[in-house]
Amino acid sequence: MLEILTINTFSAKNCHLLSYFPCLLIALSITIEPLSKIESLNPKVILIVMSEEVSKSITAHHFAIRVYYEDTDAGGIVYYANYLKFFERARTEWLREIGINQAFFLQQNLGFVVRRVEMDNLASAKLDDLLAVSSTIVTLKRASLVFQQKITNQAKQVLCTANVRIACVDFSQHKPCAIPESILGAFKRVS
């Protein structure tokens, strides 16, 4: 049986993993091979070593947004509150991509609401900038989750970061409720 082990860094603490032979070591920061090609080598264990940055990029969602005139203020830069809209669009598109139909759950009186936002504005975006919004789930609980999000420009400069706590709510009772298993499972696969 093929066993796949993933570790974020290779150190003395986890070097015992090399006792599994034959072992194929894949450094994801250098190359990514298709699993079928790797399996054809008949390893007993695949040891995947990756940096924290690479690990986060695999589970992160990326969404592109162009800055329009309506997004800017009188000074020609993005109005600070619009970064919240950009973060919301990115989260919504991620849900859509992992198969979560929010309209269906709204018909069941279930939805997600923002409970808390911590946002740092570090630099300004300007008209016509192409921005990238990356989103990662950093905390997943039974009735809530926390997204860590950041917006970067084409030069990869970080413009804005946010931690956004989202709660699942039963709208018929206006109270928090457990995230449905189907949604929770989808979140677990990407976090």
C-alpha atoms as one frame of an Amber mdcrd trajectory, in Angstrom:
protein
   0.000   0.000   0.000   1.303   3.453  -0.915   1.667   5.863   1.970   1.989
   9.611   1.453   3.545  11.666   4.233   3.701  15.448   4.125   6.016  17.512
   6.286   6.650  21.226   6.116  10.372  21.149   6.840  13.016  18.485   6.938
  14.973  18.407  10.170  16.524  16.066  12.690  13.098  15.669  14.315  11.613
  14.003  11.268  14.646  12.299   9.689  13.380   8.959  11.062  10.883   9.074
   8.191  13.727   8.132   5.855  13.793   4.685   7.467  10.888   3.828   5.164
  12.665   2.473   2.064  12.438   2.743  -0.830  11.439   6.324  -0.240  10.943
   8.934  -2.896  11.685  12.455  -1.708   9.867  15.234  -3.491  10.828  18.823
  -2.825   7.769  20.736  -3.977   9.655  23.991  -4.057  11.727  22.524  -6.910
   9.417  20.232  -8.881   5.955  18.751  -8.796   5.517  15.365 -10.466   2.161
  13.776 -11.365   1.232  11.156  -8.772   0.818   8.492 -11.505   4.454   8.993
 -12.555   5.609   8.710  -8.955   3.541   5.569  -8.313   5.092   3.894 -11.378
   8.405   3.866  -9.471   6.762   1.617  -6.822   7.851   3.481  -3.710   6.476
   2.283  -0.383   6.364   5.835   0.883   6.215   9.213  -0.761   7.682  11.859
   1.490   6.669  15.339   0.493   8.801  18.120   1.925   7.686  21.669   1.386
   8.330  25.096   2.757   5.587  26.789   4.758   5.081  29.203   1.860   4.576
  26.383  -0.654   2.286  24.554   1.771   0.079  27.637   2.135  -0.018  28.251
  -1.615  -1.392  24.752  -2.234  -4.351  25.266   0.101  -4.831  28.942  -0.710
  -7.370  30.246  -3.176  -6.306  32.999  -5.569  -8.691  35.482  -7.187  -7.854
  38.331  -9.564  -9.571  41.724  -9.376  -9.095  44.772 -11.588  -9.438  48.201
  -9.944 -12.195  50.220 -11.621 -12.953  53.905 -11.352 -15.853  53.139  -8.984
 -13.363  51.548  -6.546 -11.271  54.698  -6.136 -11.675  57.840  -4.064 -11.027
  61.468  -5.028  -7.279  60.872  -4.720  -7.342  58.114  -7.337  -6.554  55.282
  -4.929  -8.760  52.424  -3.763 -11.091  53.540  -0.979 -10.228  51.482   2.123
 -13.697  49.915   2.533 -13.502  48.475  -0.980 -10.776  46.075   0.132 -13.495
  44.424   2.256 -15.557  43.985  -0.925 -12.570  42.455  -2.697 -12.081  40.007
   0.186 -15.799  39.105   0.111 -15.748  38.444  -3.637 -12.711  36.190  -3.277
 -14.330  34.149  -0.486 -17.569  33.854  -2.459 -15.767  32.657  -5.595 -13.805
  30.121  -3.553 -17.041  28.718  -2.128 -18.433  28.454  -5.652 -15.286  26.672
  -6.887 -15.436  24.040  -4.139 -19.083  23.352  -4.903 -20.866  25.318  -2.185
 -24.044  26.829  -3.593 -24.901  29.677  -1.249 -28.295  30.261  -2.888 -29.323
  26.685  -2.003 -28.353  27.139   1.643 -30.104  30.524   1.812 -33.296  28.731
   0.749 -32.732  26.517   3.821 -32.379  29.675   5.971 -28.645  29.062   6.431
 -25.865  31.454   5.589 -22.528  32.896   6.526 -22.061  36.273   8.179 -18.928
  38.189   9.027 -18.461  38.143  12.791 -15.119  39.956  13.031 -12.583  41.628
  10.745  -9.005  42.623  11.510  -7.624  44.527   8.536  -4.286  46.243   7.920
  -3.939  48.664   5.014  -0.253  48.659   4.091  -0.120  50.372   0.681  -2.526
  51.749  -1.914  -3.905  50.275  -5.107  -4.657  52.609  -7.999  -7.023  52.762
 -10.948  -6.465  49.895 -13.445  -4.189  47.908 -11.100  -4.610  44.153 -11.378
  -4.784  42.744  -7.867  -4.552  39.204  -6.534  -6.548  38.208  -3.481  -5.299
  35.085  -1.713  -7.441  33.375   0.887  -6.576  30.605   3.323  -8.682  28.970
   6.014  -6.613  29.150   9.194  -9.226  28.076  11.762 -12.163  25.750  11.217
 -14.635  25.126  14.016 -18.073  23.545  14.124 -19.977  26.835  13.626 -17.305
  29.265  12.412 -14.098  29.644  10.471 -11.361  32.217  10.057  -9.994  33.244
   6.689  -6.569  34.837   6.383  -6.589  37.003   3.284  -4.188  39.329   1.541
  -4.241  41.540  -1.507  -1.131  42.021  -3.612  -0.463  44.067  -6.729   1.288
  42.971  -9.926   4.670  43.712  -8.337   3.733  41.218  -5.555   3.635  44.063
  -3.017   1.234  43.305  -0.175  -1.354  46.091  -0.055  -3.821  44.845   2.521
  -4.195  41.896   4.898  -7.182  40.688   6.872  -8.307  37.985   9.248 -12.031
  37.461   8.798 -14.102  35.341  11.202 -17.210  33.950   9.539 -20.109  32.404
  11.472 -22.778  30.073  10.180 -26.226  31.400  11.053 -29.737  29.970  11.015
 -31.625  32.960   9.617 -35.016  31.646  10.760 -33.871  31.899  14.389 -31.188
  34.589  13.951 -28.753  32.409  15.877 -25.415  30.734  15.163 -25.671  27.102
  14.108 -23.415  24.234  13.103 -21.946  24.362   9.624 -23.682  21.630   7.565
 -21.520  18.505   7.161 -21.365  18.882   3.366 -19.877  22.368   3.703 -17.638
  21.413   6.626 -16.227  18.542   4.573 -15.478  20.859   1.649 -13.709  23.300
   3.998 -11.643  20.487   5.537 -10.434  19.432   2.079  -9.041  22.896   1.343
  -7.735  23.890   4.779
